[in-house]
């Protein structure tokens, strides 16, 4: 699935589903806190993501869960030093989840090809120009505030319109920094400064974001809004809800999905695609 590395899988006319597996090299992520902080465990999990059918792997060394404290670029790089070369050696495209240009540069030097920035280039003014120079794919995500404060009474007059306008502005900023449109992905930031009703509104109207002209990535995996709806307090018990959110977002035009449970989503997408093909075949024959 290396096509994602050169951006061709992100072409505007593609209908291909891309599953991005999550690998958190952190002690405090909301779902897998500390589980893969050890380099050996991280490398083992990367191999599992490959076996489970991931198209790419997103590696992060700083937690962005609600209330998370910031850590330095140097500490992020130290956590990644023994992990990134092994993850890149899997042969899958690798995304670095960071807002810091220094971390992104170290990851790109190790073989990553995608920069996933939850601040959409606002946190570090050097990040977008770096991505442009290195011809990296850039994921621009909407977040209200920052992880430490984003869930403190978030308010929108119209969350879909406001997120759309924000992403449009950040796409323009990325292009101004030299990132071509065909290397830009947008992400509505499910769970990042949003209440339950905001998350549902965005998932229901992904088509509005898809109309911006960039591929849409969604990351609802195991998040608290699923727990609010289902009553499941443990993130690992929210797999079915994650699949439902991803499939609904896909109906609206999302094509990239950042998830913890790669195998389950890959199966769900395979069945969905087969049903669509059967429906199209029947329509053509009638």
N, C-alpha and C positions, 0 to 999 in steps of 0.2 A: 504493500500500500504506500510505497515511497512517493507516489505522485503528490501527496500533500506537501512534501518538502519543497517542490518547485512551484507550488501554487496552482498547478493545473487542476487539482481536485476541488479547488475553491472557485473555479470559473462560475460565472453567474448563471449559466444555462445548465449546470449539472444537477441531476436529481439523486446523486449518490449519497447514501447515509454514511457518516463518519463517526465512529465510536472512539472516544478519547478516554483512556484509562487514567485514573487518578493515582498518583504516588506521592504521598506527603512525607517528607523527611523532616518531621517536626515532632516535638513532645506534647503539643497542645492543640492539634486539630480536633474539630468537634466529633468526627466519626471514628478516627483510627489513631487517636493520640498516642504517639510514641511507638506505635507498632512497627514502623519501618525506619525509625531513627538510626538503628544499627545498620551499617552499610551492607552486611551480609543479608539481613532481612529485606532490605530495599532491593537488592539485586535479585533475590528469590521472587519477590513480588512482581518485579518487572517481567521476569520470565513467565510468571503465571498470567499476566495480562496479555502477553503475546499468545500463549496457548488458548486463552479464552476468546481470542478473536479481535483484540484491539487493533485499530488502524493507526493509533498514535498514543504516546504516553506523555501526560502532563506532570511535571515534577516541580514541587514547591518546597521551599525550605523556611517559609515564614507563614504561620497560620493567619488566615483572614476570617476566622470565625468571629461572630459578634463578641465584642469586648476584648479581643486579642490585643496584646501589647506589641509594639513594633520592635524589631531587632535590626541590628546593623547589617549592612551589605557584607562586611567581613565575616560575620557569623553565618550568614546564609551561604556564602562561598565555601566556608569550612565544612558545613554540613553536606554540601554537594560534591566536594572534591573527590571522594572515593566512589560516589554513586553514579554521577553523570556519565563517565566513560563506559561503565558497564551497561547502563540503560541505552546509551547510543549504540553500543555493540549488538543490541538485539536486532538491529536492522530496521526498526520502526522509526518514523519521524518522532522527534522529541520536542516537546514544548516546555519552556521554562516559565513558571508562574511566579512573576516578580514585578515590582514597580521600580526597581533600581537598575539603572543602566550598567553599573559595575557588575552586578550579578548576571544580568542578561549577557553582557560581553563574555564573562567567564563561561557561561553555558554555551554560547555560540562557538567559542573557541574549542569546547569539548565535543561539539558535534550537533548541538541543538539547532533547529531551523525555524522554530516558532517562538514568539514572545507573547505570553498571555498576561496582560497588564490590567489588574482590577481597577486601577485608577485612570485607565484610558489615556496614559501619557501625561497626566497632570502632576503626578507626584515627583517626577524627575524630568526636567526639561531636556536632558540628554538622551532619554530613552528612544524617542521616535526618530531622531536623526541617526542614532546608532543602528536601529532596525533598518532604516533606509540604506545606510552604507553597506550593511551586511546582507541586504536583500532577504531579510527574514519576513515571514508571515507575521502579522500583528493582530492579536485579538484585543479589541477595545470594549471594555465592559462598563456598564453604568453602575455607580454606587453612590448612594446619598451619604455624604460625610466620609468617614473612615471607619475601619473595623471596630475601633474602640468606642465609637459613638453612633454608628449607623442605625442601631435599633432603638434609639431613644426617641420614641414618639415620631416616627417618620410621617410626613404629610405631603400629599400631592393634591392639586386641584383636578388633574386628569393624568394619571400615572402613565398611560400609554402614550399620550401626546408629549409629555415631558421627557420620557425616556427616549422616544423617537427623536425629538429635537436635540437632546444631548448627544445622542449617537451621531446624528448628522453633523453636528458641530465638531465632534472629535474625529470623524472621518475626514472632514476638511482640514483639521489640524495635522493629521497624519499625512495627507496628501501634500500639504504645504511643506512638511518636513522631508518630503521626497519618497514617501511610501506609496507605491502604485496602488490604485484601487483594487486590482486583482490580487493583492496581497493583504487585504484588510478583511477581517471578520468582526462582526458585532455580536455583543452578548448583552441581553437585558438585565443581567445581574439578579437572577432570582434569589431572594433571601438577603440581598445586600441593601439594607435600608428600605425594606418593604414589609408591610403587614400582610396577613393572609389574603385580604381582599386585593391588595396590589399584585401579589404573585399570581393570583387567579386571573385577574384582568389581563396581565401581560401574556400569560400562557394562552388565554383565549384569543388574543389579538396579535399573535406573532406575525400575521400577514402584513400588519402595518409596518413592522420593523423590516420584514423581508423586502418591502417596496423601496427601501433605501438603496437597494442595488448591491449590497454586500451579503455574503453568506451569513446566516444566523446560527450562532452556537447557543445552546441552553445548558445550564448546569443545575438542575433541581435535585441532584442525587442526595437522598437520605435527609433532606433538609427539614427544618422544624415545622414548616407549614404542612408537610405531610403528616407529621405527628399530631398537629392540631386537628386535622381532619379525621385521622384514623384512630387516635388515642394511643398510638405506639410511642412510648417514651424513649426507646432505644433506637438510635439511628440505623443500626444493622437490621432492624425489623421493618424498615421502610422501603424494601426493594420493590414490592408490588406498586406502591404509590409512585415511586420513581419511574417505573415503566409507564404507568398511566400518564404522568406528566410529560414524559418524552414523546410518547406516541401522539398526544394531543398537540404538542408543539410542532411535531412533524406535519400534522394535518394543516397547520398554518404556514408551513414553508421552512421551518428549521431543518437543517441538514447535518449539523454537528452536535454531538451530545457528549458532555463531559460527565462521566459516571464512575462510581466505585465498582459497581457490579456489572462488569463488561459482558460476561457470558450470558446473563439473563437478558440484557438489552439486545445483544446480538441475535439471540433466538427470537425475541419479540419482533425485531425489525425484519428478520428473515420471513417469518410467517406473514407479517403485514404486507411485505413486498409481493409474496406469492399470491395472496388474496387479490391485491391490486392487479397483478398480471392476469389472473384468471378472469377478473371482472372486465378488463380491457379486451381480452380475447373473446369473451362472450358478446360484448357490445359490438365488436368488429364483425362477428359472424352473424349477427342478427340484422 
